[in-house]
Amino acid sequence: MTEVKSEGGGKVLISDEILATIAGKAAMEVEGVAGVGGLFSNVATKKAIRKYMAKGVNVAVSGQNVKLAVAITIKMGTKLHEVSKEVQQRVKSAVETMTGLDVTEVNVRIGAISTERQKA
């Protein structure tokens, strides 16, 4: 659990799993990302997507600083460097905005390329 700075009279704790879920969801929102941690975006239900979103995201917290590593599957035909850069920016922004923590590093690992065709 990570303690977030609180101006109130108590503690605010965030689990690493929540940080990983935020990062995974942010990565999935990037055009060209087919999945996080090997999970494809065309999974049958949103419940299944939420259940497995945190897989493929590693979290390291030191005080108020967070380092993240995100493993993604990328869609065939996309520019790897552009998608990776966008994933880094979106993940950093989402985690910082939602938690108030400082994201010092977002490492992206492209583990696979999806060749699945979209259904019309």
N, C-alpha and C positions, 0 to 999 in steps of 0.2 A: 504494500500500500504506500502511496505517495501522499505526503501531507502538503496541501496547497496553502499558501499564505492566506490567512483569514483576518479580516478586520473586526469580526464579531467576537463573541465570547466563547467560542468553541473551536473544534478542529474540523477541517474538511479533508477527508481522505479519498483518494481515487486509486482504484486497483490498476495494476499493469494491464490487465485484460481489457479494461475500459479504454486505456490509452491505445492499445493495439487495435481495438475495434474502431475507434475514431480514425486512426491512421489507415486502416484497411478500407473503410468506407470512402475516405477522401481519395485514396488511390483508384478505387473503382470508378469514381466520377470522371476520371481523365479519359478523354477520347483516345482510343488505341489500346487501352488496357482491357484484356479479356478476362483476367482473373487475378486474385491475390493468393499466393501460396498454392497455386495450381488449381484453384477453384474457378471454373468458368462462370461468366456472368449470365449464362442462360440456364442456370439451375432452376428447377421447376417452381420453387416457392421462395418468397422473400424470407420466410422463417429459416429455411435451409441456408440462405445466404448469410443471415445474421449469425447463425450458429457457427459457421465456419470462417467468418470474416477475419477473426483474430489470428487464424493459422497463417503462417507466412510472414508475420510481423514480430520482430524481436524488440523488446523495450529495455533500456538501461537508464535508470534514474539515479542522479546524484544531487541531492538537495532539491533545488528548483530547476535543475537542468535535465533535459531528456535527450537521449540519443536513440534513434530508431533505425531499424533495418527492415526493409520491405522487399519481399520476393514477389515478383509479378510474372504473369503470363501476358504476352503482348500479341496483338493481332498482326497477322501477316500483312505486309505492305506498308506498315507505319514506320516512321523514322525513329529508330530506337533512342537516339540521343535527345530528340525533342520531347518524346513521351516521358523519358526518365527525368528530364529537367522539370517538366510540368508536375510529375508525381512528387518530386522533392518539394516544390513550392506549395502545392496543395496540402500535402501532409503537414508540413511545417505550419502553415497558416491555420489549418483546422485544429490541430492540437493546441497551439498557442491561444487561439481565440476561445476555444471551449474550456480550457483548463487554467489559463493564466500562467502556465509553466513556460520556461524558455527552451525551445528546441534548438540544440546546438549542432545537430547532425542528423541528416536523413540519407542513409545509404540505400541504393536501389540495386537489387539483383534481378536480372532478367533470366528466369529459369527455363522458360519455354516460349515457343511461338505457336499461337493458335492458327490452324488452317481451316477451322470450321467456317462454313458459309452461313450467312444469315438467312433465315427462312422468310420468304416473301409474304 
